[in-house]
């Protein structure tokens, strides 16, 4: 993750290994916070006091990405090319000519 100087508190951009991104929402307030956990530090963006009651949702996890095993999905059955979708007597005569 590229961390800007305002986040990393240094005079330059830094490249850090991103471990997890978590979003927190207060139960009794409309405040939110997003926490970025990297290999070197933890950064919080938002006004929510994390000591208060909150809900959380992990948006990104390096461990989850590494443990993901992609699978090939089954292809849908091929339609029969000679399938009739409506009886012929319901079609107009001009469509049959």
Legacy VTK file of the C-alpha trace (Angstrom):
# vtk DataFile Version 3.0
C-alpha trace
ASCII
DATASET POLYDATA
POINTS 97 float
0.000 0.000 0.000
1.292 3.438 -0.856
0.968 5.592 2.269
0.921 9.354 1.756
2.994 11.601 4.031
-0.139 12.679 5.926
-0.768 9.078 6.997
2.770 7.845 7.521
3.784 11.046 9.367
6.988 11.209 7.377
8.086 13.662 4.741
7.603 11.209 1.878
5.399 8.493 0.483
6.126 5.004 1.799
5.359 1.560 0.409
4.060 -0.838 3.063
2.692 -4.376 2.941
-1.087 -4.185 3.514
-2.404 -6.791 5.969
-6.007 -5.788 6.647
-8.595 -3.046 6.098
-11.446 -2.861 8.607
-14.409 -0.474 8.674
-15.941 0.426 12.042
-19.365 2.031 12.605
-20.577 3.365 15.940
-23.698 1.761 17.385
-25.099 4.943 18.914
-23.480 7.549 16.670
-23.136 8.156 12.945
-19.357 8.201 13.227
-17.213 5.778 11.256
-13.550 4.899 10.995
-11.443 2.843 8.618
-8.356 1.133 10.019
-5.494 0.148 7.728
-3.148 -2.437 9.265
0.193 -2.686 7.462
3.427 -4.506 8.164
4.921 -1.365 9.721
2.056 0.479 11.429
-1.698 0.875 11.932
-3.479 3.885 10.435
-6.955 5.118 11.367
-9.012 7.465 9.236
-12.245 8.758 10.731
-13.700 10.284 13.877
-15.051 7.181 15.657
-13.549 6.531 19.087
-12.641 2.838 18.853
-13.090 2.404 22.614
-16.864 2.873 22.223
-19.382 0.224 21.129
-19.152 -0.402 17.430
-19.691 -2.852 14.620
-16.907 -3.848 12.273
-16.547 -5.308 8.839
-13.313 -6.543 7.268
-13.054 -5.146 3.760
-9.700 -6.722 2.900
-7.570 -9.382 4.527
-4.238 -10.580 3.186
-4.769 -13.940 4.889
-8.165 -14.366 3.206
-6.675 -13.592 -0.207
-3.801 -16.027 0.332
-6.165 -18.805 1.473
-8.573 -18.316 -1.434
-8.668 -21.279 -3.807
-10.261 -20.324 -7.121
-12.585 -22.907 -8.660
-13.858 -23.235 -12.172
-17.612 -22.912 -12.147
-19.733 -25.432 -13.988
-20.872 -24.176 -17.343
-24.617 -23.969 -17.857
-26.145 -26.716 -19.994
-26.151 -25.905 -23.682
-29.646 -25.265 -25.012
-31.069 -27.672 -27.561
-30.949 -25.838 -30.915
-34.245 -27.437 -31.985
-36.297 -26.378 -28.977
-39.665 -24.857 -29.737
-40.488 -21.826 -27.600
-44.133 -21.419 -28.671
-46.587 -23.542 -30.584
-46.711 -22.796 -34.296
-50.460 -22.167 -34.333
-49.943 -19.076 -32.153
-47.596 -17.427 -34.655
-48.985 -15.226 -37.404
-49.152 -16.601 -40.893
-46.760 -13.940 -42.225
-44.035 -15.148 -39.837
-44.330 -18.700 -41.184
-43.829 -17.722 -44.863
LINES 1 98
97 0 1 2 3 4 5 6 7 8 9 10 11 12 13 14 15 16 17 18 19 20 21 22 23 24 25 26 27 28 29 30 31 32 33 34 35 36 37 38 39 40 41 42 43 44 45 46 47 48 49 50 51 52 53 54 55 56 57 58 59 60 61 62 63 64 65 66 67 68 69 70 71 72 73 74 75 76 77 78 79 80 81 82 83 84 85 86 87 88 89 90 91 92 93 94 95 96
